[in-house]
Amino acid sequence: MNDSDIGKIDYVVLDGFLKASPVEDGGRRFIYMEASNEAQDFQDETILAKALEASADYYLKYGNLDLDHLTQLGPRMGIPNYGLYEIGQPVEVKIAGVATYVKAELYTGSGPAAENANAVWASLVEVSPPQRWYPSVGGKVLARDDKDPLRVTKTLWSNIGLSKTPVNPAVPTAAAIPFGAFAKSMSPDGGFDLFKALTAGYGTDSATLTGGGSLRPQSMAGHSHSYFEYRDRISDAIRSGAVGAKAEELIAHSTSFFGLSLTQSAEWVERFFDDLARGLKQHRRLKP
């Protein structure tokens, strides 16, 4: 989807990496996503967390969750019944540093208006592994950084679109998890505690436990809890000379020392090189 398709509405793809056992909450269906972490997309654009925070109330009151932004783009593209691509509504937004987290409720029902919401939910909870849905922020860009016009500083946030083909290569997927796990992942000072977010119990559904059992952590010795922790650790390993900078060396190191699968290692090494390339490109653009 290019700029000509979206006119004056800019979209920034988001990031999310919450994992737990998906359950329904009193028959209501919720999904959770990291709406943004100030990562750059393929067009090198970044939306600042403070821009989304300032527009969070508007999004909660008027915004929606849909597929591929089609409720926003449908009228321009001549798509019939574009409203049927709406699958839910936001119910909560949390800001933690540069990250923006969103809890959204999917529609329930048996009619056409709920068909796409039912399909998304089924794809998350009825198949293994769950299908991948990548969240993307939609809204009107109101202001950009004077020194770096690729940084969005003010926006009218109105939409999150779930997509199979994100424009940001650093985007993990949205997840269906109980809100209790999401809430417990928030530290007292408002920061996001990844260790709590990734606790899953020893072969037990922690979401169904109570008391101390609900907080039982799974041993993750040797593993990186998220890509961002992995990125820091692999960077330290390269700087210290513990591993070379070639892809095959990094993949082997990731499997041996971080306990990642070969597939996960290859994916994160590729993502690491993409981050390096984007960082270098931005440095050259901003260098006086």
Secondary structure, 3 states (H helix, E strand, C coil): CCHHHHCCEEEEECCCCCCCCCCCECCEEEEEEEEECCCCCCCCCEECHHHHHHCHHHHHHHCEEEECCHHHHHHHHCCCCHHHHEEEEEEEEEEECCEEEEEEEECCCCCHHHHHHHHHHHHHHCCCCCCCCEEEEEEEEEEECCCCCCEEEEEEEEEEEEECCCCCCCCCCCECCCHHHHHHCECCCCCECHHHHCCCCCCCCHHHCCHHHHHCCCCCCCCCCCHHHHHHHHHHHHHHCCCCCCHHHHHHHHHHHCCCCHHHHHHHHHHHHHHHHHHHHHHHHHCC
